[in-house]
Amino acid sequence: MSAKIKFKPRQLMEMAIKVMKQSINEPRADKKASPLVGAVLLKPDGTLDTAFRGELRHGDHAEYTLLERKHPGERLDGSVLFATLEPCAPGARKHPKLACAERIVNARIAEVWVGIEDPDPTVDRQGVRYLEQHGIKVQLFDLDLQEQIRLANKEFIAQAFKRAAEAKDGKAAKPSPLSRWDEALAGVKLADLASDALARYREQTKIPDKTVSAGFMHRLEHQGLLRRRGSKLVPTGFGFLLFGKRPRDVLHHAGLNATIEFPDGTHEIQNFDGPAILIPDFVEDWLRQKLPNVIDRSRMTREERPALPFDLVREAVINALVHRDYDLTGATCHLVVTVDTVTVRSPGAPLFPITLEQMQTFTAPMYNRNPKLQFAFSGTKLLEGRGLGMRTLGAAATKYGLPVPKYAFDGVYLNLTIYRHAQAALAALKTDVLKALNEDEKRSWAFLATKTSITRKEYAEQMGFDSRKAQRHFKRFVELGLLRKVGASSSTKYEVQKP
C-alpha cells in the first residue's frame, strides 16, 4: 500500500514540474497548443521514474509514456503518481485509445497527486472524479506550485477555456456537467435578470459591449451563465444566482441571511436575496450603517478604526457564495456578527481533496466547486481568484493585529470565524480552558492566536520569557489542546490550534 512508502510530497511535486518543462510541443496545423505535462512515478520499492509529454513520440501523454511505454506489463500496485495536469478522462480520447485516468486505474496505482485541473471540456475535473470513483486517493499540488504550472501552460489554458465556451454552443463535445446549475434553469427567462446587476458586472469586468447588446449576451453565454434553449438564450442556474432579480423565488436556498447581535442583547436580521454579484456591496453598506467606526483607546493618540475588517468580511462572504454546495438545497449561507466575532457559514464540506487542515493553515490549493461563479467574481476583482482567498484571510493577523481566522466544519456548514479584536480569541475559549490559564498564559494565548505556527524560541523572544518558562507554557498549551507539536529536535514547531 502507498501508506508504506516514505516520501516527501513537495520534493516529488517539484520534480514533476522540472520534468514538465522538458515537454515537446508536437507540430500541429491547427495551431492548437499542447500542454506541458510532467509525471513522476514512485514505486513501492522506493525507485522513481519520470516522463514528459512527447518524450518518446510526438503527442504522447506523459502518463501514457510512463505507464505503457516505460513500464509495459509491470505490476505497479500501490505506487504513487505525481502529474502536473489532471489525467484525461474516459471519452476524452478517440476510440480505442484509453484515457490516462483509465490507464492509472488499470495499473492499480494507489495514490495520485494532481497539479492543476484541466479546463478542456472533455476533461474538466472528470479525470479526478474517475480516479476517486475507483478508490484512488487524489491530492493536489501546493498552491505556489500550481501557479508555476498555470503560468507555464498559459496558452494551453486560454485555448481550453475557449473550447469550453464552444462546447456550450454545441460546437464541441463535452462530458456530463459536474453541476446541474450549469444547465438552463427551467421557468426562468432573460427578463428575470436584474439590469443593475448586469450593468455592474459589465462595468467591473470592462466588457466593451453594451449591457443589452447581442455581444454582451454572447459573452455571458461563453462564460456558461446563459444557455440556448431552442433559438432563445436563457439563464443557467449559476447565471440566475448571479444576476437574477430575486433568485430565492426559484432557488430557495440562494442568497445570504445576516444577523447582528448587539452588546445589549438585542439583534437585527437582514436577508440578502437579490443578485449574488451585488450581495457583497449590500452587506458592507448595511454593516457600515449598523456598526460605525469605534475609538481605539489602546494608543496614546486616540484613533478611529473600522468596527469590522471589512475587506476580510467581504472576502469571507464572497467565498461562502462562490464555494458553497448548491446541491444542499435546504441550507443557506449565513453571516453572524457578535461583539467578538464575525462568523460566515457556507453549506457543504471542503471540496475533496482539499482538507480542513489545509484551509486552517491557509495553504489550500486552488480547486473550485463552482468554476462559473469563481470566474464571474474573479472578473469583477471582488475575489482573489486563488482558491479560497487564502492570502487575504491568512494575512489578517499581520494587517490588523487580529487572531488568525478559524475554519471548522459542523457536518453541514463550513464555518469561518473572523475575530474582531485582539482579545477575541481568548473570549472564544471554553470556560474550563480559560479557567485553567493563569494571567501570563492568557496574555500569551492572545499573542499565539495571531500565528498559525511558532517555535518555542520565537515565543520566548516575543514574550520576554526565559526558555524554562516558555517550555512550561508550551507544555500547558499542548495539554489543553491549544498547541500541537510537529517535528522533532531543532526542527520542532508548534501548530496553533483553534479549539
C-alpha positions as CSV (number, residue, x, y, z in Angstrom):
1,M,0.0,0.0,0.0
2,S,1.1,3.6,-0.7
3,A,1.0,4.3,3.1
4,K,4.1,2.1,3.5
5,I,6.1,4.2,1.1
6,K,8.0,7.0,2.8
7,F,8.3,10.1,0.6
8,K,8.3,13.9,0.7
9,P,5.4,15.0,-1.5
10,R,6.9,18.5,-2.0
11,Q,10.1,17.1,-3.5
12,L,8.2,14.9,-5.9
13,M,5.9,17.8,-6.9
14,E,8.9,19.9,-7.7
15,M,10.5,17.1,-9.6
16,A,7.3,16.7,-11.7
17,I,7.4,20.4,-12.6
18,K,11.1,20.2,-13.5
19,V,10.3,17.3,-15.8
20,M,7.2,19.1,-17.2
21,K,9.4,21.9,-18.6
22,Q,11.1,19.4,-20.9
23,S,7.8,18.7,-22.7
24,I,7.9,18.8,-26.5
25,N,5.1,20.5,-28.5
26,E,4.1,18.4,-31.4
27,P,3.7,20.2,-34.8
28,R,0.1,20.9,-35.5
29,A,-1.6,22.5,-38.5
30,D,-4.5,23.8,-36.4
31,K,-2.1,25.7,-34.1
32,K,-3.6,24.0,-31.0
33,A,-1.3,24.5,-28.0
34,S,-0.2,21.3,-26.3
35,P,0.0,21.3,-22.5
36,L,3.4,21.0,-20.8
37,V,3.0,17.9,-18.6
38,G,5.4,16.1,-16.3
39,A,4.9,12.9,-14.4
40,V,6.8,11.1,-11.6
41,L,6.2,7.5,-10.6
42,L,7.2,6.4,-7.1
43,K,7.1,2.6,-6.8
44,P,6.7,0.6,-3.6
45,D,10.4,-0.3,-3.5
46,G,11.2,3.4,-3.4
47,T,12.5,3.7,-7.0
48,L,11.5,6.6,-9.2
49,D,10.8,7.1,-12.9
50,T,9.7,10.2,-14.8
51,A,8.2,11.1,-18.2
52,F,7.1,14.2,-20.0
53,R,4.7,14.9,-22.8
54,G,6.2,14.0,-26.2
55,E,9.3,12.5,-24.6
56,L,9.4,9.3,-26.8
57,R,6.9,10.3,-29.6
58,H,5.1,13.5,-30.6
59,G,1.7,13.8,-28.8
60,D,2.1,11.0,-26.3
61,H,0.7,11.9,-22.9
62,A,3.2,11.9,-20.0
63,E,1.2,9.3,-18.1
64,Y,1.0,7.0,-21.2
65,T,4.7,7.3,-21.8
66,L,5.4,6.5,-18.1
67,L,3.0,3.6,-17.7
68,E,2.7,2.0,-21.1
69,R,6.0,2.8,-22.8
70,K,8.4,2.6,-19.9
71,H,6.7,0.1,-17.7
72,P,4.7,-2.1,-20.0
73,G,3.0,-5.1,-18.3
74,E,4.8,-4.3,-15.0
75,R,2.9,-4.6,-11.7
76,L,2.6,-1.1,-10.2
77,D,0.2,-2.0,-7.3
78,G,0.5,0.6,-4.5
79,S,2.6,3.1,-6.5
80,V,2.2,6.8,-6.2
81,L,1.9,9.0,-9.3
82,F,2.6,12.8,-9.5
83,A,1.2,14.5,-12.6
84,T,1.3,18.2,-13.2
85,L,-2.0,18.2,-15.2
86,E,-5.2,16.3,-14.4
87,P,-5.2,13.0,-16.2
88,C,-7.5,12.9,-19.2
89,A,-11.0,11.4,-18.6
90,P,-12.7,8.5,-20.2
91,G,-14.2,9.6,-23.5
92,A,-11.6,12.3,-24.0
93,R,-9.6,10.3,-26.5
94,K,-10.8,8.7,-29.7
95,H,-11.7,5.0,-29.5
96,P,-10.0,2.6,-29.0
97,K,-7.4,4.8,-27.1
98,L,-7.7,4.6,-23.3
99,A,-7.8,7.8,-21.3
100,C,-4.9,8.3,-18.9
101,A,-7.2,8.1,-15.9
102,E,-8.3,4.6,-17.1
103,R,-4.6,3.5,-17.5
104,I,-3.9,4.7,-14.0
105,V,-6.8,2.6,-12.6
106,N,-5.7,-0.4,-14.6
107,A,-2.2,-0.1,-13.3
108,R,-3.5,-0.3,-9.8
109,I,-1.9,3.0,-8.7
110,A,-2.8,3.7,-5.1
111,E,-2.4,7.5,-4.9
112,V,-2.3,10.3,-7.4
113,W,-1.1,13.9,-6.8
114,V,-2.6,16.3,-9.4
115,G,-1.1,19.7,-10.2
116,I,-4.0,21.6,-11.8
117,E,-7.4,20.6,-13.2
118,D,-7.6,20.5,-17.0
119,P,-10.2,23.1,-18.1
120,D,-10.7,21.4,-21.5
121,P,-14.4,20.4,-21.8
122,T,-13.5,16.8,-22.4
123,V,-11.8,16.6,-19.0
124,D,-12.8,19.5,-16.7
125,R,-12.4,17.6,-13.4
126,Q,-13.9,14.4,-14.8
127,G,-10.4,12.7,-14.7
128,V,-10.2,13.4,-10.9
129,R,-13.7,12.2,-10.4
130,Y,-13.0,8.9,-12.3
131,L,-9.9,8.2,-10.1
132,E,-11.9,8.9,-6.9
133,Q,-14.8,6.6,-8.1
134,H,-12.3,3.8,-8.5
135,G,-10.9,4.1,-5.0
136,I,-7.7,6.0,-5.8
137,K,-6.6,8.6,-3.3
138,V,-6.3,12.0,-5.0
139,Q,-4.4,15.0,-3.6
140,L,-3.4,18.4,-5.1
141,F,-0.1,20.2,-5.5
142,D,0.8,23.1,-3.2
143,L,-0.8,26.4,-4.2
144,D,2.5,28.1,-5.2
145,L,3.5,25.2,-7.4
146,Q,0.0,25.3,-9.0
147,E,0.8,28.9,-10.0
148,Q,4.0,27.8,-11.7
149,I,2.2,25.1,-13.7
150,R,-0.6,27.6,-14.8
151,L,2.0,30.2,-15.9
152,A,3.9,27.6,-18.0
153,N,0.6,26.5,-19.6
154,K,-0.9,29.9,-20.1
155,E,-1.6,29.5,-23.8
156,F,-3.0,25.9,-23.4
157,I,-5.3,27.0,-20.6
158,A,-6.6,30.0,-22.6
159,Q,-7.4,27.8,-25.6
160,A,-9.0,25.2,-23.3
161,F,-11.4,27.8,-21.9
162,K,-12.3,28.8,-25.4
163,R,-13.1,25.2,-26.3
164,A,-15.2,25.0,-23.1
165,A,-17.2,28.1,-24.3
166,E,-17.7,26.5,-27.7
167,A,-18.9,23.3,-26.0
168,K,-21.7,25.4,-24.5
169,D,-22.7,26.4,-28.1
170,G,-22.9,22.7,-29.1
171,K,-19.8,23.1,-31.3
172,A,-17.7,20.6,-29.3
173,A,-18.4,17.5,-27.3
174,K,-18.3,17.7,-23.5
175,P,-18.9,15.2,-20.7
176,S,-21.8,15.3,-18.5
177,P,-21.9,18.5,-16.4
178,L,-20.4,18.5,-13.0
179,S,-23.3,20.5,-11.6
180,R,-26.9,20.8,-12.5
181,W,-26.6,24.5,-12.0
182,D,-24.5,24.7,-15.2
183,E,-27.7,23.8,-17.2
184,A,-30.5,26.0,-18.3
185,L,-32.9,26.7,-15.4
186,A,-36.5,25.8,-16.0
187,G,-39.1,28.5,-15.8
188,V,-36.6,31.4,-16.0
189,K,-36.0,33.8,-18.9
190,L,-33.8,36.8,-19.7
191,A,-36.4,39.2,-18.4
192,D,-35.9,37.7,-14.9
193,L,-32.3,39.1,-14.8
194,A,-31.7,42.4,-13.0
195,S,-30.4,45.2,-15.3
196,D,-28.4,46.8,-12.5
197,A,-26.6,43.6,-11.7
198,L,-25.8,43.1,-15.4
199,A,-24.6,46.7,-15.7
200,R,-22.4,46.4,-12.6
201,Y,-20.9,43.2,-13.9
202,R,-20.2,44.8,-17.3
203,E,-18.6,47.8,-15.7
204,Q,-16.4,45.9,-13.3
205,T,-15.2,43.3,-15.9
206,K,-14.7,46.1,-18.5
207,I,-16.8,44.3,-21.2
208,P,-16.9,46.8,-24.1
209,D,-20.4,45.6,-25.4
210,K,-23.5,47.4,-24.2
211,T,-25.4,45.6,-21.5
212,V,-28.4,44.7,-23.6
213,S,-26.5,44.0,-26.7
214,A,-26.2,40.7,-28.5
215,G,-22.4,40.8,-28.0
216,F,-22.8,41.1,-24.2
217,M,-25.2,38.2,-24.1
218,H,-22.9,36.2,-26.3
219,R,-20.1,36.7,-23.8
220,L,-22.3,35.6,-20.9
221,E,-23.2,32.5,-23.0
222,H,-19.5,31.7,-23.5
223,Q,-19.0,32.1,-19.8
224,G,-21.6,29.5,-19.1
225,L,-24.0,31.9,-17.5
226,L,-26.6,31.7,-20.3
227,R,-27.6,28.8,-22.5
228,R,-29.6,28.3,-25.6
229,R,-33.0,26.7,-25.4
230,G,-34.0,26.4,-29.0
231,S,-33.5,29.8,-30.6
232,K,-33.6,31.7,-27.3
233,L,-31.0,32.4,-24.6
234,V,-32.0,31.6,-21.0
235,P,-30.1,31.8,-17.7
236,T,-28.3,28.8,-16.3
237,G,-28.7,28.1,-12.6
238,F,-25.4,29.9,-11.9
239,G,-26.4,32.8,-14.2
240,F,-29.7,33.2,-12.4
241,L,-27.9,33.1,-9.0
242,L,-25.5,35.8,-10.1
243,F,-27.9,38.2,-11.9
244,G,-31.5,37.1,-11.1
245,K,-33.8,39.8,-9.7
246,R,-34.9,37.5,-6.9
247,P,-33.1,34.2,-7.2
248,R,-34.7,33.0,-4.0
249,D,-38.1,32.9,-5.6
250,V,-36.9,29.9,-7.7
251,L,-33.9,28.7,-5.8
252,H,-35.0,29.0,-2.2
253,H,-31.5,28.3,-0.8
254,A,-29.9,31.2,-2.7
255,G,-28.6,34.4,-1.1
256,L,-27.4,35.1,2.4
257,N,-29.1,35.6,5.8
258,A,-27.4,38.0,8.2
259,T,-27.7,38.7,11.9
260,I,-26.1,41.3,14.2
261,E,-26.1,40.5,17.9
262,F,-25.6,43.8,19.8
263,P,-23.9,44.1,23.2
264,D,-27.2,44.9,24.9
265,G,-28.6,41.5,23.9
266,T,-30.8,42.8,21.0
267,H,-30.3,41.7,17.5
268,E,-31.2,42.7,13.9
269,I,-31.8,40.4,11.0
270,Q,-31.4,41.2,7.3
271,N,-31.9,38.8,4.4
272,F,-30.0,39.4,1.1
273,D,-31.9,37.6,-1.6
274,G,-31.1,39.6,-4.7
275,P,-28.4,39.1,-7.3
276,A,-25.3,37.4,-5.8
277,I,-23.0,39.7,-7.7
278,L,-24.4,42.6,-5.7
279,I,-24.7,40.9,-2.3
280,P,-21.1,41.8,-1.0
281,D,-21.8,45.5,-1.6
282,F,-25.2,45.4,0.1
283,V,-23.8,43.5,3.1
284,E,-21.0,46.0,3.5
285,D,-23.3,49.0,3.2
286,W,-25.7,47.5,5.8
287,L,-22.9,46.7,8.3
288,R,-21.3,50.2,8.0
289,Q,-24.6,51.8,8.9
290,K,-25.1,49.5,11.9
291,L,-21.6,49.4,13.1
292,P,-20.0,52.8,12.8
293,N,-16.3,53.4,13.5
294,V,-15.1,53.0,17.1
295,I,-12.4,54.9,19.0
296,D,-9.2,52.9,19.6
297,R,-8.1,53.8,23.1
298,S,-5.2,51.4,23.2
299,R,-2.9,54.1,21.8
300,M,-1.5,57.3,23.3
301,T,-3.4,59.2,20.5
302,R,-7.0,58.2,20.1
303,E,-7.7,57.0,16.6
304,E,-10.8,55.9,14.9
305,R,-10.8,52.4,13.4
306,P,-13.3,50.4,11.5
307,A,-15.7,48.3,13.7
308,L,-15.0,45.4,11.3
309,P,-12.2,44.4,9.0
310,F,-14.5,44.9,6.0
311,D,-12.2,43.5,3.4
312,L,-11.9,40.2,5.3
313,V,-15.7,40.1,5.8
314,R,-16.2,40.8,2.1
315,E,-13.8,38.0,1.1
316,A,-15.5,35.6,3.5
317,V,-19.0,36.4,2.2
318,I,-17.9,36.0,-1.4
319,N,-16.2,32.7,-0.6
320,A,-19.4,31.5,1.0
321,L,-21.5,32.4,-2.0
322,V,-19.0,31.1,-4.6
323,H,-17.7,27.9,-3.0
324,R,-20.8,26.6,-1.2
325,D,-22.5,23.3,-2.2
326,Y,-25.7,24.4,-4.0
327,D,-26.9,20.8,-4.1
328,L,-27.7,21.2,-0.4
329,T,-31.0,22.9,-1.2
330,G,-32.1,23.0,2.4
331,A,-29.3,25.2,3.6
332,T,-28.5,28.9,3.1
333,C,-25.4,31.0,3.6
334,H,-25.4,32.9,6.9
335,L,-23.5,35.8,8.4
336,V,-23.5,36.3,12.2
337,V,-21.8,39.4,13.8
338,T,-21.3,39.4,17.6
339,V,-19.2,41.7,19.8
340,D,-16.2,39.4,19.5
341,T,-16.5,37.6,16.1
342,V,-17.9,37.5,12.6
343,T,-18.9,34.0,11.5
344,V,-19.7,33.2,7.9
345,R,-21.5,29.8,7.4
346,S,-21.3,28.2,4.0
347,P,-23.2,24.9,3.3
348,G,-21.0,22.0,2.4
349,A,-17.7,20.4,3.4
350,P,-14.4,21.4,1.9
351,L,-14.3,20.1,-1.7
352,F,-12.3,16.9,-1.8
353,P,-9.3,16.6,-2.0
354,I,-8.9,19.9,-0.1
355,T,-8.7,19.3,3.6
356,L,-9.9,21.4,6.6
357,E,-6.3,21.3,7.9
358,Q,-5.1,23.0,4.6
359,M,-7.7,25.6,5.0
360,Q,-6.9,26.4,8.6
361,T,-3.2,26.8,7.7
362,F,-4.2,28.9,4.7
363,T,-2.3,26.6,2.3
364,A,-5.3,25.1,0.5
365,P,-4.6,24.6,-3.2
366,M,-6.9,26.0,-5.9
367,Y,-9.7,23.7,-6.8
368,N,-13.2,25.1,-7.4
369,R,-16.6,23.5,-6.7
370,N,-18.4,26.2,-8.8
371,P,-16.0,27.4,-11.5
372,K,-18.6,29.6,-13.3
373,L,-19.2,31.6,-10.1
374,Q,-15.5,31.8,-9.3
375,F,-14.8,33.1,-12.8
376,A,-17.5,35.8,-12.6
377,F,-16.4,37.1,-9.2
378,S,-12.7,37.0,-10.1
379,G,-13.5,39.0,-13.2
380,T,-15.1,41.8,-11.1
381,K,-11.9,41.9,-8.9
382,L,-14.1,41.1,-5.9
383,L,-12.5,37.8,-5.3
384,E,-8.8,36.9,-5.0
385,G,-9.3,34.2,-7.6
386,R,-6.7,31.9,-5.9
387,G,-8.9,29.3,-4.3
388,L,-10.5,30.3,-1.0
389,G,-8.8,33.7,-0.6
390,M,-6.0,32.1,1.3
391,R,-3.6,35.1,1.1
392,T,-6.2,37.6,2.1
393,L,-7.5,35.7,5.1
394,G,-4.1,34.4,6.1
395,A,-2.7,37.9,6.3
396,A,-5.4,39.1,8.7
397,A,-3.2,38.8,11.8
398,T,-0.4,40.8,10.2
399,K,-2.6,43.5,8.7
400,Y,-4.9,44.1,11.7
401,G,-3.1,42.6,14.7
402,L,-6.0,40.2,15.0
403,P,-6.1,36.5,15.8
404,V,-5.9,34.2,12.8
405,P,-9.4,33.3,11.5
406,K,-10.7,29.9,12.3
407,Y,-12.3,27.3,10.0
408,A,-14.5,24.5,11.3
409,F,-17.0,22.0,9.8
410,D,-20.0,21.1,11.8
411,G,-21.4,18.4,9.5
412,V,-23.5,20.7,7.3
413,Y,-21.7,24.1,7.3
414,L,-18.2,25.2,6.7
415,N,-17.8,27.9,9.3
416,L,-15.2,30.7,9.1
417,T,-14.8,32.8,12.3
418,I,-13.1,36.2,12.0
419,Y,-12.1,37.8,15.3
420,R,-13.0,41.5,15.7
421,H,-10.3,42.4,18.3
422,A,-7.1,41.2,19.8
423,Q,-8.7,39.6,22.9
424,A,-11.5,37.9,20.9
425,A,-9.7,34.5,20.6
426,L,-9.3,34.5,24.4
427,A,-13.0,35.2,24.9
428,A,-13.8,32.3,22.5
429,L,-12.1,29.7,24.7
430,K,-14.2,27.2,26.5
431,T,-14.8,28.1,30.2
432,D,-12.8,25.2,31.6
433,V,-9.8,26.0,29.3
434,L,-10.0,29.7,30.2
435,K,-10.1,28.9,33.9
436,A,-7.0,26.6,33.6
437,L,-4.9,29.5,32.3
438,N,-3.0,32.0,34.5
439,E,-2.7,35.6,33.6
440,D,0.6,35.2,31.8
441,E,-0.8,32.3,29.8
442,K,-3.9,34.3,28.9
443,R,-1.8,37.1,27.7
444,S,0.4,34.7,25.8
445,W,-2.6,33.0,24.1
446,A,-3.8,36.3,22.8
447,F,-0.4,36.6,21.0
448,L,-0.3,32.9,19.9
449,A,-3.7,33.2,18.3
450,T,-2.3,35.6,15.8
451,K,0.0,32.8,14.5
452,T,-0.5,29.6,12.6
453,S,2.7,28.0,13.9
454,I,5.7,29.0,16.1
455,T,8.8,27.7,17.7
456,R,9.4,27.8,21.4
457,K,12.4,30.1,20.8
458,E,10.3,32.6,18.9
459,Y,7.7,32.5,21.6
460,A,10.3,33.2,24.4
461,E,11.8,36.1,22.5
462,Q,8.5,37.7,21.7
463,M,7.1,37.4,25.2
464,G,10.3,38.1,27.0
465,F,10.4,34.8,28.8
466,D,13.3,32.5,29.6
467,S,13.5,29.1,28.0
468,R,12.2,27.3,31.1
469,K,9.1,29.4,31.4
470,A,8.4,29.1,27.6
471,Q,8.8,25.3,28.0
472,R,6.3,25.2,30.8
473,H,3.8,27.3,28.9
474,F,4.1,25.2,25.8
475,K,3.6,22.0,27.8
476,R,0.4,23.5,29.3
477,F,-0.9,24.7,25.9
478,V,-0.3,21.3,24.4
479,E,-2.2,19.6,27.3
480,L,-5.1,22.0,26.8
481,G,-5.2,21.3,23.0
482,L,-4.1,24.9,22.1
483,L,-0.9,23.8,20.5
484,R,0.2,20.7,18.6
485,K,3.8,19.6,18.4
486,V,5.1,19.0,14.9
487,G,8.6,17.6,14.1
488,A,11.5,16.9,16.5
489,S,14.7,18.3,17.8
490,S,15.8,21.6,16.2
491,S,13.0,21.5,13.6
492,T,10.3,21.2,16.2
493,K,7.4,23.6,15.6
494,Y,4.1,24.1,17.3
495,E,0.9,24.5,15.3
496,V,-1.6,26.8,16.9
497,Q,-5.0,25.1,17.3
498,K,-8.4,26.9,17.4
499,P,-10.5,24.8,19.8
